[in-house]
């Protein structure tokens, strides 16, 4: 709810001064903007990353599940867009996505080092490489809604994959590369000098990101069958 509120506030900050564009006969801005074969731009935004866990032995008791405390991070990146036709564009959006998540592991309450062992902070700096198909409606005055979908690959610079230490030494390890699919929607607004686009996109991890501890019976990773990313991106694009 907080993310949605911030998204609406920022969006309407841009939209309200230009509400005349929604009149029945607005003055068209940037009429030939979408007719170029190639378009470029950049984006800024924020994200919220989480994890989805699957277990080898699922007891159906949520009190034994790993708890994920999500946090809000930031995004920044570039855009390259190839026009296919009036309604379809192929888009690449390489970007930097920073976030930090906390994982809570049950079962340590009665141990000497319970407070230390029960929590792991997972700092992630992803370089994300999505290849997206943008499917737009016909332009309506100075705005145009669209859907976007496609695969992506993410390089996690904070993965610790090659570390010899594991959770017994306080090191939570993840794989360097993860593969996802992304799905979202947005609206292009054609302003006098540039195109402004707020959008919301979900990211769904397809691969297992967890590097298991050296001990196969580790209380941190031994029962985890798969750990994959789930996240939400809110981006504001300028082209």
N, C-alpha and C positions, 0 to 999 in steps of 0.2 A: 504494500500500500504506500509506503514511504517513497519507493522508487517511482511509482506511478504519479504521485503528487509532484515530485520534482520534475518529472518529464513533462507534465501538463503545464507547470508554471513556466518553465523555460520555453516551451513551444509557444504558448500564448503571448509571452513577452515579445517574440518575433512577429506573431501573427496579427495582434491587435492593431499595431500602427498601420497595417496594410489591409484592413478589412474591406476597403473599397474594391479590392480585387475580386470579391465574391458577388459583386453586383451582376445583374443580368447581362450587362454589356460592358465588361471591364476593358481597360486599356491593356493590351497584351504586352507583357515584358519578355524579353529574350525569345522572340518568336522562333528563331532558327537554332536555339541552343541544342535541341535534341536531334537536329539533322546532321550534326557532325559525325563522322565515322568514329572518331575517338574523343573521349572526354576525360578530363582529369580533375582531381580535387583532393581534399583531405577531410578527416573526421576527428572529432573529439567526443568523449563520452564517458560513461561509467558502466561498471559490470557488477554482477553478483555471481560468484562461483560456488558450487556445492559439489557433492559426490553422491552417486548412487551405488550402494553396496549390495552384492549378492553373497550368500554364505554357503559353505559346504554343508553344514548341518544347521538348518534354519529351525530354531526351536519355537518360532512363532511368538516369542516374548520380546517385545520392544525394549524392555529394560536391559537386555543383554546385547542389543545392537549398538554399533558404533554411532555416536552422536556427532552430527556435523553442525558447527556454529558458523554460519555464513557471514561474510563481511563484504562491504562495498569497496571496489577498486576503481581504477581509471583506465581509459583506452585512448590511444592516439595512433593515427595511421594515415596511409595514402590510398587513393582510389584511382583505378584505371578502368575505363568502360568502353566496350566495343559495341557499336550499334549493329543489331541484326536486322531489325525492321522497326516499324512504328511502335510495336508493343513489346518487343523482346530486346534485351541487352545482356551481354556477357560481361561480368564484372569481377575484377580482382581487388581485394582489400587487404593488403599486407599491413599488419598493425601490431603494436605492443600493448599487451594486456597485463596489468599488475594486480595481484590480489593476495590476501592472506586469509587462510581458513584455520579454524581450530577444530581438532578432532578429540572427542572424549571417549575413552576406552573404559568400559565397566570392569569391575573385578579387582580394582586396586585399592579400594577404600580401607581395607584392613592390613595393608602392607606398610612397612616402614617408610618406603619411598613412594607412597600412594599418590601424593599430590604431584610429584614429578612424573611418575610413570603414566598417570591417567590422562594427561593432556599432551597433545602434540600440535605445535603450531606449524602449519604448512604454508610457507611463503612460495608463491608461484609467480614467475615472470614469463609469460608466454609470448612468443612471436608467432602470430597466427596467420596462416596463408589460406584464405577461403577462395574458392572458385564458384561464383554465384550466378544463377540465372534470374534476372529481374524481369518480372511479368507485369506490365503496366496497363492501365485502362487508357482510353482516349483522353487527351488533355482537356480539362474543364476550366476554361478561362486561364487563370494563373496558378492552378494546382492540379496535381495528378496522383492518385493513389496507386500503390503497387504492392505486389507480393515478391518475396525473394527466397530462394532456396538453393542449396548446393552442398558439396562436401568441403571439408577443410582439414588441414594438417597443422598441428601446433607443436612447436619446439619449446620445451620447458627448460629455461636456463637455470632454474633452481631445483632440478630434479634429484640431485645426490645419487644418481644411478650407479656411478662408478665408485662410490665410497665403500670402504671395507667395513665401516661401522654400521650398525643397524639400530633398531629401537632399544636394545639392551644397553646401548651407549648413548641413547637420546637422539638418534638420527633416524628420521622418517624418510624413506627413499621412494622415489617415483621414477618411471621411465621417462627418457628424454622426449620421445615422440609419442603423440597421441593423435588419433584420427576420429573425425566427428562428422555429423551432418548438421546443417543450420537451416532454420526456417523462421521467417519473420515478415513484417509488413511495415509500410511507411507512407509518407506523403511528400511529393516534391512540390515546393512552393517557389514560383518564379518571381523573384524580386527585381528591382530595377537594374541592379548591377551583377547579381549572382543568383544561383539556385541554392536554396536552403532546404535541407531534408532531415526531419526528425524520423527515426525509425526504431523499432523494437525487434530484437531477434533472439531466439532461443538456440542454444548450442547443446548437442546431445552426443556424448562420447560413445564411440563404437568399440573401442579397444580397452583392454585392462591396463590401467596405469600403475598398478602397485608392484613394487619390487619387494619380494618376501624377505623376511628375516632369515638369517643363517640357520636358526633353529626351526625345523619344520613344525614344531609344536608351539611356536611363539604365541603368546596370548594376544599380541597385537595383530598379527597377520595370519596365523595358522588356520583360522576358520574362514578366511575371506576367499571366496571363489572369484569375484571380480569387483574391481573398483573403477568406476568410470565417471567422467565429468558431466555435470549438469550445470548450465549457467544461463544467464540473461544478459544481453548487451543492449544498452540504450545509447545510440549514437546520434550525433548532430553533424551533418555533412554539409560542406561548402564546396560548390563547384562553379 
